[in-house]
């Protein structure tokens, strides 16, 4: 699996073309874990003041 795609331009220099779409489910999964973890933490902490 290529994480980053690179190619060569007319002058022979490496050029970054993009990021692999294979990582999209990983990013979504981490985002969901952060949101659910934050909700659980807030529920366990309870309400304080204000």
C-alpha positions as CSV (number, residue, x, y, z in Angstrom):
1,X,0.0,0.0,0.0
2,X,1.4,3.3,-1.0
3,X,0.6,6.1,1.5
4,X,1.9,8.9,-0.7
5,X,2.0,8.9,-4.5
6,X,5.0,10.6,-6.1
7,X,5.9,11.0,-9.7
8,X,8.7,12.8,-11.7
9,X,8.1,16.1,-13.4
10,X,9.7,17.3,-16.7
11,X,12.9,18.2,-14.8
12,X,13.3,14.9,-13.1
13,X,12.3,16.1,-9.6
14,X,9.9,14.1,-7.5
15,X,6.5,15.7,-7.2
16,X,3.8,14.7,-4.6
17,X,0.6,13.7,-6.3
18,X,-1.6,12.8,-3.4
19,X,-2.5,10.6,-0.5
20,X,-3.8,7.1,-0.9
21,X,-7.6,6.6,-0.5
22,X,-6.8,3.3,1.4
23,X,-6.3,5.4,4.6
24,X,-9.8,7.0,4.5
25,X,-11.5,4.2,6.6
26,X,-8.7,4.5,9.2
27,X,-9.2,8.3,9.5
28,X,-13.0,7.9,9.8
29,X,-12.5,5.1,12.4
30,X,-10.2,7.2,14.5
31,X,-12.6,10.1,14.3
32,X,-15.5,8.0,15.5
33,X,-13.4,6.6,18.4
34,X,-12.4,10.1,19.5
35,X,-16.1,11.3,19.4
36,X,-17.4,8.2,21.3
37,X,-14.6,8.4,23.8
38,X,-15.3,12.0,24.5
39,X,-19.0,11.3,25.0
40,X,-18.3,8.5,27.4
41,X,-15.9,10.7,29.3
42,X,-18.4,13.5,29.6
43,X,-21.2,11.2,30.8
44,X,-18.9,9.6,33.4
45,X,-17.7,13.1,34.6
46,X,-21.2,14.3,35.2
47,X,-22.4,17.9,35.3
48,X,-20.4,20.5,37.2
49,X,-21.4,24.0,38.2
50,X,-23.0,26.4,35.8
